[in-house]
Amino acid sequence: ARCERAPEKNMTTENQPSYDASKIKVLEGLEAVRKRPDMYIGDTYEYGLHHLAYEVVDNAIDEVQNGHADEIKVVLNTDGSISVSDNGRGIPVGIMESEGRPAVEVVMTKLHAGGKFDGDNYKVSGGLHGVGVSCVCALSEWMEVDVYRDGQGHQIRFECGETAVPLRSLGDSDQRGTKVTFRADSKIMGVTAFSGDTLATRLRELAFLNSRARITLRDDRVENAETLTFSYSDGVRDFVRHLNQGKDLVHEDVIYFNAEHTVHPSGGRP
């Protein structure tokens, strides 16, 4: 059967506002994220809240997957914020000539800015490729980023996606890596309290998939809470053993295959 076009209705009335060029709006920078957060993180409740944390964790995982880090720490702080730190290379802090601002500031406040568009920086990567962490910044009441690289510590603070305290030096340091601490904006997010169990499930899965990583989770909101450690040298095989717990097995040994292939610049195999 052929669909017939419904007859057009004349919707014009004297009281109806006109729709012309003056009604078209352009949202600049992170304003679009704050205006329509669901488009970027799914929703503004439990799912979206934890998605914010996952985006920061995924950046740390990228450092692990590319051989620059082996430790990730996640802490649920007493003030409702969450901290994610890694011992990777640290986000660059030098001034970007095209922007006139430190690279870490650009990464956190501008969509589609990051180091994952150049295959030389990250051979593999997850997350939203230059969108994820800037969305986290936009939807945070505040965010602080500590960067340790080249023997120096640096810190910058953002509020509602805008720079509140410019990049400053923390002095000499023998640490390396990045620490991101943020508290979700209650004016936008309907839920701002993270679930330790939800995060633990996600971090455990990431540890299974990244055998070189040691991931810890500490919930400082709970008195005398135990620090959970996720580290699985057998990776996916350990994951299968985890799934098999309490089950009658046909095969005791886990069969596992691992292979690598080079991706052609055009996107396919050579």
Order of alpha helices (4+ residues) and beta strands (2+ residues): alpha-alpha-alpha-beta-beta-beta-beta-alpha-alpha-beta-beta-beta-beta-alpha-beta-beta-alpha
